[in-house]
Amino acid sequence: MIIDQQLNNHIHTLHFISIILFFSHSFINNLQIRVTIKSATIRSSSLESHLYSITISLLLRLFYQL
């Protein structure tokens, strides 16, 4: 029962992280469309990769705690 509750909490956390990722991804894409300067595009794409690396490390921590 306790394990089910912990798993449920982890699933909710993963869902929340995926929603954040989706919105940040669409926001960054809109930013790339609006800004046509090359350096700004490079900065936004590096921000996107940074967000993905943070998310992957969070997911690894969650599964490690399970």
Biopython code that builds the backbone (N, CA, C, O; Angstrom):
import numpy as np
from Bio.PDB.StructureBuilder import StructureBuilder

atoms = [
    (1, "MET", "N", (0.824, -1.198, 0.000)),
    (1, "MET", "CA", (0.000, 0.000, 0.000)),
    (1, "MET", "C", (0.867, 1.260, 0.000)),
    (1, "MET", "O", (0.605, 2.206, -0.743)),
    (2, "ILE", "N", (1.891, 1.258, 0.834)),
    (2, "ILE", "CA", (2.793, 2.411, 0.900)),
    (2, "ILE", "C", (3.560, 2.552, -0.410)),
    (2, "ILE", "O", (3.784, 3.662, -0.893)),
    (3, "ILE", "N", (3.963, 1.411, -0.983)),
    (3, "ILE", "CA", (4.704, 1.436, -2.252)),
    (3, "ILE", "C", (3.820, 1.997, -3.352)),
    (3, "ILE", "O", (4.280, 2.779, -4.184)),
    (4, "ASP", "N", (2.543, 1.598, -3.361)),
    (4, "ASP", "CA", (1.605, 2.128, -4.351)),
    (4, "ASP", "C", (1.480, 3.643, -4.234)),
    (4, "ASP", "O", (1.446, 4.346, -5.244)),
    (5, "GLN", "N", (1.413, 4.135, -3.028)),
    (5, "GLN", "CA", (1.293, 5.575, -2.807)),
    (5, "GLN", "C", (2.547, 6.300, -3.290)),
    (5, "GLN", "O", (2.453, 7.356, -3.914)),
    (6, "GLN", "N", (3.724, 5.734, -3.001)),
    (6, "GLN", "CA", (4.970, 6.343, -3.453)),
    (6, "GLN", "C", (5.045, 6.342, -4.969)),
    (6, "GLN", "O", (5.452, 7.334, -5.575)),
    (7, "LEU", "N", (4.657, 5.244, -5.578)),
    (7, "LEU", "CA", (4.660, 5.144, -7.036)),
    (7, "LEU", "C", (3.698, 6.156, -7.643)),
    (7, "LEU", "O", (4.004, 6.788, -8.654)),
    (8, "ASN", "N", (2.541, 6.304, -7.023)),
    (8, "ASN", "CA", (1.559, 7.281, -7.476)),
    (8, "ASN", "C", (2.122, 8.696, -7.396)),
    (8, "ASN", "O", (1.929, 9.498, -8.310)),
    (9, "ASN", "N", (2.815, 9.000, -6.307)),
    (9, "ASN", "CA", (3.437, 10.317, -6.169)),
    (9, "ASN", "C", (4.484, 10.548, -7.240)),
    (9, "ASN", "O", (4.577, 11.643, -7.794)),
    (10, "HIS", "N", (5.280, 9.514, -7.539)),
    (10, "HIS", "CA", (6.298, 9.643, -8.575)),
    (10, "HIS", "C", (5.667, 9.849, -9.949)),
    (10, "HIS", "O", (6.173, 10.616, -10.768)),
    (11, "ILE", "N", (4.559, 9.158, -10.191)),
    (11, "ILE", "CA", (3.871, 9.321, -11.475)),
    (11, "ILE", "C", (3.341, 10.744, -11.618)),
    (11, "ILE", "O", (3.444, 11.344, -12.688)),
    (12, "HIS", "N", (2.774, 11.281, -10.538)),
    (12, "HIS", "CA", (2.295, 12.661, -10.579)),
    (12, "HIS", "C", (3.440, 13.631, -10.815)),
    (12, "HIS", "O", (3.292, 14.601, -11.558)),
    (13, "THR", "N", (4.586, 13.372, -10.185)),
    (13, "THR", "CA", (5.748, 14.237, -10.373)),
    (13, "THR", "C", (6.235, 14.180, -11.812)),
    (13, "THR", "O", (6.557, 15.211, -12.403)),
    (14, "LEU", "N", (6.290, 12.983, -12.376)),
    (14, "LEU", "CA", (6.719, 12.832, -13.768)),
    (14, "LEU", "C", (5.760, 13.537, -14.720)),
    (14, "LEU", "O", (6.187, 14.167, -15.688)),
    (15, "HIS", "N", (4.484, 13.432, -14.445)),
    (15, "HIS", "CA", (3.482, 14.099, -15.262)),
    (15, "HIS", "C", (3.674, 15.610, -15.216)),
    (15, "HIS", "O", (3.619, 16.286, -16.243)),
    (16, "PHE", "N", (3.900, 16.128, -14.018)),
    (16, "PHE", "CA", (4.126, 17.553, -13.826)),
    (16, "PHE", "C", (5.376, 18.014, -14.585)),
    (16, "PHE", "O", (5.363, 19.058, -15.237)),
    (17, "ILE", "N", (6.451, 17.228, -14.495)),
    (17, "ILE", "CA", (7.695, 17.563, -15.196)),
    (17, "ILE", "C", (7.474, 17.549, -16.706)),
    (17, "ILE", "O", (7.992, 18.410, -17.417)),
    (18, "SER", "N", (6.713, 16.583, -17.197)),
    (18, "SER", "CA", (6.472, 16.519, -18.641)),
    (18, "SER", "C", (5.649, 17.704, -19.123)),
    (18, "SER", "O", (5.870, 18.203, -20.226)),
    (19, "ILE", "N", (4.695, 18.162, -18.302)),
    (19, "ILE", "CA", (3.914, 19.350, -18.663)),
    (19, "ILE", "C", (4.827, 20.576, -18.728)),
    (19, "ILE", "O", (4.744, 21.370, -19.665)),
    (20, "ILE", "N", (5.696, 20.724, -17.728)),
    (20, "ILE", "CA", (6.634, 21.847, -17.723)),
    (20, "ILE", "C", (7.534, 21.801, -18.952)),
    (20, "ILE", "O", (7.775, 22.822, -19.597)),
    (21, "LEU", "N", (8.029, 20.603, -19.271)),
    (21, "LEU", "CA", (8.897, 20.445, -20.441)),
    (21, "LEU", "C", (8.173, 20.818, -21.725)),
    (21, "LEU", "O", (8.736, 21.487, -22.591)),
    (22, "PHE", "N", (6.920, 20.382, -21.845)),
    (22, "PHE", "CA", (6.146, 20.673, -23.045)),
    (22, "PHE", "C", (5.993, 22.181, -23.227)),
    (22, "PHE", "O", (6.217, 22.703, -24.319)),
    (23, "PHE", "N", (5.606, 22.888, -22.145)),
    (23, "PHE", "CA", (5.396, 24.323, -22.256)),
    (23, "PHE", "C", (6.697, 25.075, -22.481)),
    (23, "PHE", "O", (6.729, 26.043, -23.241)),
    (24, "SER", "N", (7.772, 24.640, -21.826)),
    (24, "SER", "CA", (9.049, 25.314, -22.030)),
    (24, "SER", "C", (9.550, 25.074, -23.450)),
    (24, "SER", "O", (10.145, 25.960, -24.062)),
    (25, "HIS", "N", (9.306, 23.867, -23.976)),
    (25, "HIS", "CA", (9.716, 23.550, -25.341)),
    (25, "HIS", "C", (8.968, 24.435, -26.340)),
    (25, "HIS", "O", (9.580, 24.989, -27.253)),
    (26, "SER", "N", (7.652, 24.572, -26.174)),
    (26, "SER", "CA", (6.879, 25.405, -27.093)),
    (26, "SER", "C", (7.244, 26.878, -26.942)),
    (26, "SER", "O", (7.264, 27.623, -27.921)),
    (27, "PHE", "N", (7.535, 27.295, -25.698)),
    (27, "PHE", "CA", (7.952, 28.677, -25.470)),
    (27, "PHE", "C", (9.274, 28.970, -26.167)),
    (27, "PHE", "O", (9.432, 30.015, -26.798)),
    (28, "ILE", "N", (10.224, 28.044, -26.051)),
    (28, "ILE", "CA", (11.537, 28.237, -26.685)),
    (28, "ILE", "C", (11.399, 28.227, -28.202)),
    (28, "ILE", "O", (12.069, 29.000, -28.886)),
    (29, "ASN", "N", (10.534, 27.359, -28.741)),
    (29, "ASN", "CA", (10.313, 27.343, -30.185)),
    (29, "ASN", "C", (9.739, 28.673, -30.660)),
    (29, "ASN", "O", (10.158, 29.196, -31.692)),
    (30, "ASN", "N", (8.783, 29.222, -29.914)),
    (30, "ASN", "CA", (8.223, 30.524, -30.268)),
    (30, "ASN", "C", (9.289, 31.605, -30.211)),
    (30, "ASN", "O", (9.308, 32.527, -31.026)),
    (31, "LEU", "N", (10.169, 31.475, -29.239)),
    (31, "LEU", "CA", (11.265, 32.436, -29.105)),
    (31, "LEU", "C", (12.177, 32.358, -30.321)),
    (31, "LEU", "O", (12.617, 33.389, -30.829)),
    (32, "GLN", "N", (12.467, 31.144, -30.797)),
    (32, "GLN", "CA", (13.324, 30.972, -31.959)),
    (32, "GLN", "C", (12.665, 31.544, -33.210)),
    (32, "GLN", "O", (13.347, 32.086, -34.080)),
    (33, "ILE", "N", (11.352, 31.425, -33.303)),
    (33, "ILE", "CA", (10.650, 31.962, -34.467)),
    (33, "ILE", "C", (10.682, 33.495, -34.453)),
    (33, "ILE", "O", (10.913, 34.130, -35.482)),
    (34, "ARG", "N", (10.449, 34.074, -33.279)),
    (34, "ARG", "CA", (10.411, 35.534, -33.181)),
    (34, "ARG", "C", (11.773, 36.169, -33.387)),
    (34, "ARG", "O", (11.901, 37.187, -34.066)),
    (35, "VAL", "N", (12.779, 35.565, -32.801)),
    (35, "VAL", "CA", (14.110, 36.169, -32.850)),
    (35, "VAL", "C", (14.897, 35.554, -33.994)),
    (35, "VAL", "O", (15.162, 34.352, -34.002)),
    (36, "THR", "N", (15.268, 36.383, -34.958)),
    (36, "THR", "CA", (15.969, 35.856, -36.125)),
    (36, "THR", "C", (17.479, 36.063, -36.044)),
    (36, "THR", "O", (18.220, 35.616, -36.919)),
    (37, "ILE", "N", (17.928, 36.739, -34.996)),
    (37, "ILE", "CA", (19.367, 36.948, -34.843)),
    (37, "ILE", "C", (20.020, 35.615, -34.483)),
    (37, "ILE", "O", (19.527, 34.876, -33.631)),
    (38, "LYS", "N", (21.132, 35.323, -35.143)),
    (38, "LYS", "CA", (21.757, 34.007, -35.003)),
    (38, "LYS", "C", (22.191, 33.727, -33.565)),
    (38, "LYS", "O", (21.968, 32.622, -33.071)),
    (39, "SER", "N", (22.788, 34.671, -32.894)),
    (39, "SER", "CA", (23.293, 34.427, -31.536)),
    (39, "SER", "C", (22.152, 34.158, -30.559)),
    (39, "SER", "O", (22.292, 33.339, -29.650)),
    (40, "ALA", "N", (21.028, 34.841, -30.740)),
    (40, "ALA", "CA", (19.877, 34.615, -29.861)),
    (40, "ALA", "C", (19.316, 33.211, -30.072)),
    (40, "ALA", "O", (18.884, 32.564, -29.118)),
    (41, "THR", "N", (19.322, 32.739, -31.321)),
    (41, "THR", "CA", (18.844, 31.384, -31.605)),
    (41, "THR", "C", (19.759, 30.351, -30.964)),
    (41, "THR", "O", (19.292, 29.351, -30.418)),
    (42, "ILE", "N", (21.059, 30.595, -31.033)),
    (42, "ILE", "CA", (22.011, 29.676, -30.408)),
    (42, "ILE", "C", (21.788, 29.646, -28.896)),
    (42, "ILE", "O", (21.822, 28.580, -28.280)),
    (43, "ARG", "N", (21.562, 30.816, -28.305)),
    (43, "ARG", "CA", (21.338, 30.873, -26.865)),
    (43, "ARG", "C", (20.073, 30.116, -26.473)),
    (43, "ARG", "O", (20.073, 29.380, -25.486)),
    (44, "SER", "N", (18.999, 30.288, -27.233)),
    (44, "SER", "CA", (17.749, 29.614, -26.867)),
    (44, "SER", "C", (17.867, 28.104, -27.048)),
    (44, "SER", "O", (17.291, 27.347, -26.267)),
    (45, "SER", "N", (18.605, 27.650, -28.065)),
    (45, "SER", "CA", (18.739, 26.201, -28.230)),
    (45, "SER", "C", (19.630, 25.611, -27.143)),
    (45, "SER", "O", (19.423, 24.469, -26.732)),
    (46, "SER", "N", (20.622, 26.372, -26.668)),
    (46, "SER", "CA", (21.433, 25.857, -25.564)),
    (46, "SER", "C", (20.612, 25.827, -24.276)),
    (46, "SER", "O", (20.812, 24.954, -23.432)),
    (47, "LEU", "N", (19.688, 26.780, -24.124)),
    (47, "LEU", "CA", (18.779, 26.764, -22.977)),
    (47, "LEU", "C", (17.902, 25.521, -23.020)),
    (47, "LEU", "O", (17.646, 24.898, -21.990)),
    (48, "GLU", "N", (17.449, 25.168, -24.201)),
    (48, "GLU", "CA", (16.609, 23.984, -24.357)),
    (48, "GLU", "C", (17.379, 22.719, -23.971)),
    (48, "GLU", "O", (16.853, 21.867, -23.254)),
    (49, "SER", "N", (18.598, 22.598, -24.435)),
    (49, "SER", "CA", (19.375, 21.404, -24.086)),
    (49, "SER", "C", (19.673, 21.374, -22.587)),
    (49, "SER", "O", (19.735, 20.303, -21.984)),
    (50, "HIS", "N", (19.855, 22.552, -21.988)),
    (50, "HIS", "CA", (20.081, 22.635, -20.546)),
    (50, "HIS", "C", (18.836, 22.156, -19.789)),
    (50, "HIS", "O", (18.947, 21.433, -18.799)),
    (51, "LEU", "N", (17.658, 22.561, -20.256)),
    (51, "LEU", "CA", (16.404, 22.106, -19.642)),
    (51, "LEU", "C", (16.268, 20.591, -19.728)),
    (51, "LEU", "O", (15.852, 19.952, -18.762)),
    (52, "TYR", "N", (16.613, 20.010, -20.874)),
    (52, "TYR", "CA", (16.521, 18.563, -21.027)),
    (52, "TYR", "C", (17.481, 17.845, -20.091)),
    (52, "TYR", "O", (17.133, 16.816, -19.513)),
    (53, "SER", "N", (18.685, 18.380, -19.939)),
    (53, "SER", "CA", (19.645, 17.712, -19.054)),
    (53, "SER", "C", (19.187, 17.776, -17.599)),
    (53, "SER", "O", (19.370, 16.823, -16.842)),
    (54, "ILE", "N", (18.589, 18.912, -17.209)),
    (54, "ILE", "CA", (18.045, 19.026, -15.850)),
    (54, "ILE", "C", (16.920, 18.002, -15.645)),
    (54, "ILE", "O", (16.849, 17.347, -14.605)),
    (55, "THR", "N", (16.050, 17.875, -16.642)),
    (55, "THR", "CA", (14.927, 16.946, -16.528)),
    (55, "THR", "C", (15.411, 15.508, -16.439)),
    (55, "THR", "O", (14.891, 14.723, -15.646)),
    (56, "ILE", "N", (16.399, 15.162, -17.244)),
    (56, "ILE", "CA", (16.929, 13.795, -17.209)),
    (56, "ILE", "C", (17.536, 13.497, -15.841)),
    (56, "ILE", "O", (17.347, 12.408, -15.300)),
    (57, "SER", "N", (18.262, 14.462, -15.284)),
    (57, "SER", "CA", (18.859, 14.222, -13.965)),
    (57, "SER", "C", (17.778, 14.090, -12.890)),
    (57, "SER", "O", (17.915, 13.291, -11.964)),
    (58, "LEU", "N", (16.695, 14.882, -13.015)),
    (58, "LEU", "CA", (15.581, 14.746, -12.073)),
    (58, "LEU", "C", (14.926, 13.371, -12.174)),
    (58, "LEU", "O", (14.618, 12.742, -11.162)),
    (59, "LEU", "N", (14.721, 12.918, -13.402)),
    (59, "LEU", "CA", (14.110, 11.603, -13.594)),
    (59, "LEU", "C", (14.997, 10.504, -13.030)),
    (59, "LEU", "O", (14.503, 9.564, -12.407)),
    (60, "LEU", "N", (16.301, 10.617, -13.246)),
    (60, "LEU", "CA", (17.222, 9.614, -12.703)),
    (60, "LEU", "C", (17.174, 9.588, -11.180)),
    (60, "LEU", "O", (17.207, 8.520, -10.569)),
    (61, "ARG", "N", (17.096, 10.766, -10.572)),
    (61, "ARG", "CA", (17.000, 10.824, -9.109)),
    (61, "ARG", "C", (15.712, 10.167, -8.621)),
    (61, "ARG", "O", (15.713, 9.430, -7.635)),
    (62, "LEU", "N", (14.611, 10.445, -9.326)),
    (62, "LEU", "CA", (13.329, 9.849, -8.928)),
    (62, "LEU", "C", (13.389, 8.329, -8.988)),
    (62, "LEU", "O", (12.976, 7.654, -8.045)),
    (63, "PHE", "N", (13.901, 7.786, -10.091)),
    (63, "PHE", "CA", (13.944, 6.337, -10.232)),
    (63, "PHE", "C", (14.970, 5.720, -9.296)),
    (63, "PHE", "O", (14.819, 4.572, -8.877)),
    (64, "TYR", "N", (16.001, 6.465, -8.970)),
    (64, "TYR", "CA", (16.989, 5.951, -8.018)),
    (64, "TYR", "C", (16.373, 5.836, -6.625)),
    (64, "TYR", "O", (16.703, 4.924, -5.866)),
    (65, "GLN", "N", (15.472, 6.772, -6.294)),
    (65, "GLN", "CA", (14.806, 6.727, -4.991)),
    (65, "GLN", "C", (13.802, 5.582, -4.905)),
    (65, "GLN", "O", (13.535, 5.079, -3.814)),
    (66, "LEU", "N", (13.251, 5.170, -6.020)),
    (66, "LEU", "CA", (12.316, 4.039, -6.012)),
    (66, "LEU", "C", (13.051, 2.777, -5.606)),
    (66, "LEU", "O", (12.447, 1.706, -5.536)),
]
sb = StructureBuilder()
sb.init_structure("model")
sb.init_model(0)
sb.init_chain("A")
sb.init_seg("    ")
for serial, (resi, resn, name, xyz) in enumerate(atoms, 1):
    if name == "N":
        sb.init_residue(resn, " ", resi, " ")
    sb.init_atom(name, np.array(xyz, "f"), 0.0, 1.0, " ", f" {name:<3s}", serial, name[0])
structure = sb.get_structure()
